[in-house]
């Protein structure tokens, strides 16, 4: 990861960042007097807010008298749904809000001794850096190396120091070798890594990260988590990290403290194990291991709730001693993939090379069949070719080898028109902002039907029904630019579903959503599948794969690595590691305990343990 190399930099003749870090900025100091003796002690507080409120330009109060202290050198997770105000809170700390958003900030914000309201965003950048949820918004240069070097260059650091920082940041985020790549040709996950690399290269005293894990592959999440932990340990950098519950497993283990927000207020805060003990009313998805042990509460006695697989293994090994069933599978219904009918999608020898510079071979001879009514997950590492494959299925990209075959619902996709294709298959983009282009929600949902030439009464009826199905009725006349990420995702899905294609491809359906929004989206997807639609999900969330899909296709470096049921695929951890994939934590727990390999979800494990231990109720 390059962490040891960063540790050895020290401060040589052309490296003055450490001195700048420790003394060049104003420090927050408290003066204490004892008669004739006056002592000056540097504060241990990185962030302090007093009665912090934010009123949006529309007059809505989105932060409500926040009083909060964050200790220097701590890692703090800030949790809540999309209306909690957690992202707004972080963006007030370096004055992004209200500088670029308008509105009114009230109260006091002190960051490393600086009164935020008395400084500009640029002046605050050496103290506090914010990595936004939408990585493309932070791309400022065309080439990867130049983009990461942009911040350190503006700090007027020596060239050799800039180079060291950039090399370390790229290596830490698995972007070594991408130095000359065009930033705008990177996948969404690779762009998220790029944004994180830019923040690491700045080496500020405080790094704020808004949903930083949402687009990363599973092992990538652990790698970035390790980088955060090491930077915190070696350089005492304070990290404030938001999450809506989708990556709670990572954040719960990484954080020293968690803060739960709701409607602009702090509801609870404390150590992760304490907050997930079940003693608190917390409207948040628990980490899988904590959720399991909370469900088992009353059946077992334990001092504290485990948060990791290793802690759970240690406890359950003792609990199951002498009681383990000698079976290899549970009584679950086996995963079924029907191949008695002709496939609805056929792909043969599909290749694609992006021209660059430099050229990038994204697909290397992909061949697959997908059958009517399947709910299929496509998984793999960032930049592995998942979205590139999907864009070929809907005709947005064309094969770069003439012999490739792509047939979708009887249509020869490479030679069909867009209007012909979208009657059969359609695509929901990973970033809804890439798809939404009208001003009002109603108009966005109605657009496709208007292009088809339907009459106004038919359009009105179908739009109303679709808005109701997706829970968007109250937003019908809202401006699309001001919707939350979760509502934008629902809108993007609704505007495609209303066209009634037989096949839907949905790229990262829950990326960046809070757990409530994610559950809502997944229920709608499941309902659409139950009507007979073929659904293809591209996702990095292995819980979705284990709970909702019947088939998993793993893509690695532009080729199919694995193809089978979730239990079959997750049993191949040796191959999954090549694609930077880890099974869900419950599946890992089952393997470590030697339990049936088709135990994939919390519910599966709970039922199995109750059966083995003969618990009642």
N, C-alpha and C positions, 0 to 999 in steps of 0.2 A: 504493500500500500504506500510505501514511500514515507511512512511516519518516522522511522528511525533517521532517515536522511534529513527530514525537517528538524528533528531534535538536535542534529549535529551542526546546524548552521552557525550557531553562536553569534558573535558580533565582531566581524573582522573589519578591515579598513574600509571596505566598500559596503558595509551592512550596518545602517544606522537605525533600522526600524525598531529594534528593541529599546534603544534610548528614547526614540519618539514615543513608543508605546508607554513607557513608564513616566516620562517627564515633560514632554513637549506640549501636551494639552493641559488645560486647567484641570486640577483635581478637586474633587468634592471633599473638603476638609472641615472638621469640626474643631473649634477652639475651646479648650477647657482651661479656666484660670483657677489657680490656687494662690491667692494673695499676690506676691510679687512674681510667681512663676506661671508662665503661660505655655501650655503644651498644645501642639497641633497634631491631631491624629487623623489620618486618612480614613474616610468612611468605608465601611465594608458593604455599602449598598450600591448596587449597579443601577437600579431603576427605582424611583419612588414617585408615585402619583398621589396627589391630594385633591379630593373632590373633582376628579376628572370626568367631564361630560363632553359629549359631542352631539351637536344638533345638525342634521343633514340640511342641504339646501332646501329640501321640501318641508323642513320644519319638524321632522321626526327625531326624537331623542334616541340615539343608538348606543350611547354609553351613558350610564347613570351614576354619577358621583362615585367613581372608583377610587378607593384608597388601597394602595398596593405597594409593597416593598419586595424587591427581588435582590437577593444577596449576590455579591460578586462571585464569579466562579461556579455558579450553580447551573444545572440544566433543568429547565422548567417547562413542562408540557401544559398547554392551555387548551382545554377541551370544551366543546359545546356544539350545538347545532348551528345551522347557517344564519340564524337570527340572533345568536348569542352575543355578537359583537367582538368575538375574539380576534378576528383579522383586523378590524377597525382599531382595536386597542393597540396592536403592534404597530400599525401604520401611523398612529399619533406620536409614537415614541421618537421617530426621526423626522417628524413633520411632513411626511408624505401627505397625511391628512392634517390640516385642511389645504396645504399648499396647492395640490393638484386636483382636489375634489370640491373645494368650496366648503361652505358650512361654517359652524362656529365651534371652537374648542374652548371649554371653560375649565378652570382649575389650574393646577400646577403640575408640571412634569420635569423631574430632575433625572438626567442621564449622565452617569459618571461625573457628577458635580456641575454639569451644564444645565442651565435653565433653557429647555428646548425652545420656548417661545422667543428667546432672545437671539437665536441662531438660525442660519439657513440650512436647507437639506444638505448642501455641499459641505458646509462646515461641520455638520454632525456625522458625515460619512466615515471619518476616521475613528469615531467612537462607536457608531452603531450602523450596521448594514442590514438591510431587509431583502430577503429572497422571496419574491412574489410567487403567488400560486400559478400564474400563467407565465411560463418561462420565456415565451417568445417576446413578451413585453420588455425583457431585460437584455435582449440581443442588441448590441450597439455597433458591432463590426460584422463584416461578411465572413471572415475566416476565423476558425475556432481559436487559434493561438492568439490572434489580435484581440478577440473579444475578451478572453481571460486576462490578457495583459493590460486592458484598457484602464481598469481601476488603479493598479499599482503605477502605471505610467503617469496618471494624473496626480499621483502623490509625489511625483518627481524623485522616485527612487533610482539608484544607480542601475544601469542596464543589467549587470550581473545579478543583482538582487531581484529584479523583475523576472529574469529568466529562471532563477531558482524557485521563486514563488509559483510561476506558471507551470513549471515542470512538476512540482509537487502537487498542485491542484489538479492537473490533468491525470496524473497517476492515481491520485486518491479517488477520483470519480470514474475510473476505468475509461478515460478518454485519450490515453496515450496512443499515438498512432493516428489520431484524428486532427493533428495540428493544422494541416492544410485543407481540411474539409470545409465546405461551405456550410455555415451555421443553419441556413434555411433549408438544407437538404437532410438535416438530421431528423430522426424520429422524435415523437413527443417526449419519450423517456430520455433520449439522448440530449434533447434541449433542456430538460430538467436537470440533468447532470451538469450541463454547461453552466446553467444559472448558479448551481451550487458551487462549481469550480470558481466562478467569478467572485463569489462571496468569500471563499477560503483564501483566495489570492490577496484579498484586501487585508486580511488578518486584523480586523477591528477588535475592539474589546468586547463588543456585544454583537451577536448575530441573531437576527430574528428570521425565522423560517416559517412560511405559510404553507401548510400541507406539503412538506418537501418530499414525502415518500409516495405520493399518490400515483405517479406515472412510472415508478421504478419496478424492475423485476424483483422477485423475492430475495435473491441473494444480494442484489444491488441495494435493497433496503438495509440489509445487515452491514454491508460494506460502508455505506454512508453513516450508519449509526456508529460504527467503529471509529470512523474519522472524527465524528463529533466528540465521542468520548475521549479520544486521544488528544485532540486539540484542547479540550476542556482541562484534561489532566496536566498536559505539558505547559500550556500557556495561560491557564486560568481564564479562558474565554467564557463568557456567560452566553448561554443559548436559551432563547425563548422560541418554542416550537408549537404551532397549532395543529390540531387534528380534529376531525368530526366523528371519530370512532372507527374509521375504516382501517387504520393502521395502529390501533390501540395496543396491540401486542408489542410492537417495537417501542412505542413511546413509554409504555408502562415500565419496561425494563431499563430504558435509557435514562429516565428522568429521576432527579432527586426529589422532585415535588411536582404534583399535579394541581392545576387550578381549574375548577369547573365554573363556566360562565353560563348565564341564561338571561336573555333580554337586557343585555348591557350591564349586568351586575355579576359580581363574584358570589357564587352560592356556597362552594366548599373548596378547601385547599388542604393538602397534606401529602404525606408519603404515599406512593402508589399502593403498597400492600394494605395500608390502613384504609384508604378510600375504597378499595375493592373487597373489603372484608365482609360486605353485606350489612354493615351496621348503619350505613348512610343511605339516604334517599337520593340516588344518583340516576338521572334519566340519561343513561349512556350505555352503549354496548360494552360488556366486560371483555377482557382478554379471554380467549377460549379456555385456557387452563383455569383461570379464576372463575369463569362461569361454571365449569364442571364442578369445581369444589364447592361453589355456592349452592348448586343444585343438590350436592351430596350432604349439605349441612344437616345435622341431626342424625345422620347415619354414621358419621365418623367424628372423631375428636382430634382437633389439630390446633396448635397455638396460633398459626397465621395461614393466610391463603397463599399458596404458591403462585408464581407468575410465569415460571419457565418450565419447559419440558423436563429438564434435569431435576428440578425440585419435586415435580410431580412423580417422576420415576422413583426417586428415593423413598417417598412416602408410600406409593402404591405397591412397590415391590414387597415391602414388609406386610402390607395389608392383605395382599393376594397369596402370600406364602402358604402353600398347602391347599389352596382353594381354586387354583387355576384350572379351567376346563381344557381338556386335551382335544381341541378342535381347531381347524384352520380357517373356518368361515363362520359367520354368525347366521342367524335365521333371516337376515335381510333378503328381500327379493333381488335376484341377480340383475346387474345392468343389462339392458337389452338394446341391441342395435339391429333394427329390421333391415334385411337386405333381400327380402322376397320380392321387392318391386324394383323397377328401374331407378337409377339415381336421378335426382333432380339437378345435381351439379356434377359435371365431369371435367376434370383438368388432367391434361397429359403433357409432360415434358415442358412445363412452363419455366421460362427463364426471363430475367429482366436485369438489365444493367443501366444504372443511372450514368449519364455522360460525364458528370463532374464539371471541372477538374477537381480531384482526380476521379476517374471512373470507379463506380462502386457496383459490384455484382451482388444484387440483393436477393435474387431467386435463382436457384441452380437445379433446374429439372424437377419441379414440383409435379407430382401426379397424385390425384385423390378423387374419391367419389363421396358425395354427401346425399343422403336419402330423404325423401319427403317426411316432414314432421319431426325430424331430429332437432335436438337442442345441443349444439356442438360448441365446445370451447376451443379456441386456438390460443395457445400459450407459448411463451419463449422469452428469451432475453430481449432487452431494448435493442432495436436495430437489427433484429434477427430476420425480418421479412414478413411479419404478420400483417401489418397494414398494407404493405406492398401487394401481397396476395389478395387481400380484400378489394383493393382498388382495381385489380384486374378483373375480378368477378363482376364488378359493376361497370366495367368499360372505361373507367377514368384513365387507367393506364393501359398501354398496349404491350403485348409480348415483344421482346427484342430478338426473338428467334422465330422465324416464319413457320416452322413446323409445329409450334405449340397449338394445343386444342383447348378451348374453354367453351363448354356448352352449359347453359343455364336454362332449365325449364324448356328445353328444345330450341333455344336461341343460340346462334353462333355469335357469341359476344364480341369478339374482335372486329366483326364485320357488320354489326348491328348499330342502328341509331340510338341515341340516348333515350328518346321517347319510347322506343320499342323495348329497351332494356328495363326501364323503371316500371313498366307494367308487370314485370316478373320479379325483379330483385331491386332492393334499394339499400342505402348505406347511411348509417348515423355516425357522423364524424366524432373522433375522440374529443376534439375541442368544439363545443357547440357554436362558438364564435366564428368558426370557419364555415358554418352552415347557415346561420341566421342572418338575414339581410334586410328584412322589412322593419318598419318602425313599430308596428303594433302586433301584439300576440295573435289577434284574430286574423290579421292579414297574412301572417306567416303560416298559419295552419291552412288557410284557404288557398294559398298561392298555387299549389300543385293542381288543385281541382279547377281553378280558373284557367290554367294553361291547357287543361284537357278540354275546355270549352263547355263544362257543365252549366246548366241554367242556375240562376241565382237562388231559387227555392231549394234545389238539391244541395247546393253548396252550403246554404244556411243550415239545413238540417244536419248534414254530415259534420260540419264544423262544431255545431253545438254538442252533438253526441260525442265527438272526439275530445272536446274540452272537458266534458263531464267525465269521460273515462279516465283521463289523465289528471284529473283534479285541478284543471287550469281555468275553470269558469270565472273565478274572481279576478283573474289576470287578463281577461279578454281584451280590455282596452288599455292595458299597461304598455309603456314603451319598453321594447325588448332590451335596450341598452342598460336598463336599471334593474333587471331581474337578477336574482341570486344565481350562483352556478347550478344549484339543484333544479331550479325552475327552468333555467335555460336548457338543461339536459332533457327534462320532460318535454319542453317545447320542441326541441330538435327531433325527439322520438315521435311525438304526436304529428309533426308536419310530414314525416315519412310514412307513419302507420296509416294515415288517412288515405293514402294512395292505394292501400290494400294490395301490396305485392305479396306473392306467395312466399318470398324469402326475404328475411331481414338480416342485415349484418350490422352489429352494434359494437363499435370500437370503444372499449373502456366505459361500460355503461354506468359505473359508479365512481369513476375517477374524480376526486375532489369533492364528493358529496358527503354530507353528514350521514350518520347511520340511519336516521329516519327516512331521509330522501332516498338513500340507497335501497332500503327495504321496499319502499313504494315503487321504485323503478323496477325492481326485480319481480315484484308481484304482477306488475303489468306485463312484463316480458313473459312470465310463466303463463299468464292468462292467454296471451297471444299465441303461444306455442300450443296450448290446449285446444285452440280453435283449429289447429292443423297447420299453422304456419311453420316453416322451417326457420330456425333461429341460429345464427352464428355469432357467438360472443368472442371478442378479443379482450382478454383480461389478464391482469397480474394478480388478481385476488383469488387465491386458491380456495378460500371458503366458498366463493360463488361456484367454482368448478365442482367442489365436492358435494355441494348441497343441491344444485339446480341442473347440472348437465348430465347427459347419458353417455357422452363421448368426448374424448380429449385428443386433440392433435397438437403435438409439440414440434415447433419449428426451431431449428438451430442452424445459423449461418446459411439461410436460404434453402434448407432441405428439411424434409420430414424426418424427425428423429424417432418419434413414438406416435402410435395411433391405437387407441383402445378405450375401454371404460375407465372412469376415474380410479377405481381400485387397482386395475391392471397397470395404469400409467404411474400412479403414486408408489407402487411397489418397486419401481425401477429407479431408485434414488441415485444409483451410479450414473445412469444416463442423464437423469434430470439435472445433475450438477453441471453437466456440459452446457446446458441451456440456461444456467443460472436460476434454476427453479428449485424450490423446496416444497415438499408436501405440506398441507395444513398441519398445525401443531398437534391436533388430536391424532392424525395419522402417524406423525412422528412418535407420539407417545405410545400408540398401539404397537408399533414396530419395536421400540425399546423394551416394552414389557413382554414381547413375544405373543401378543394377542392377535386375533384374526385381522388380516390386512384389509378387509372391507369395512373396518371401523374408521370412518372418515370425519364424522361430525360430533359435536358435543352430545347430541341426542343419542347417537349410536353408542358412544362410550358409556353414557349414563345408564342406558338400558342394559348393556352388557355387564357392567359392574354390579348393578342391582341384581341381575340374574345370578351371577356367580356367587355373590355374597348372601343371596336369599333374603334381600331386604323386602319389606312389605310396603304397600302404599304406592 
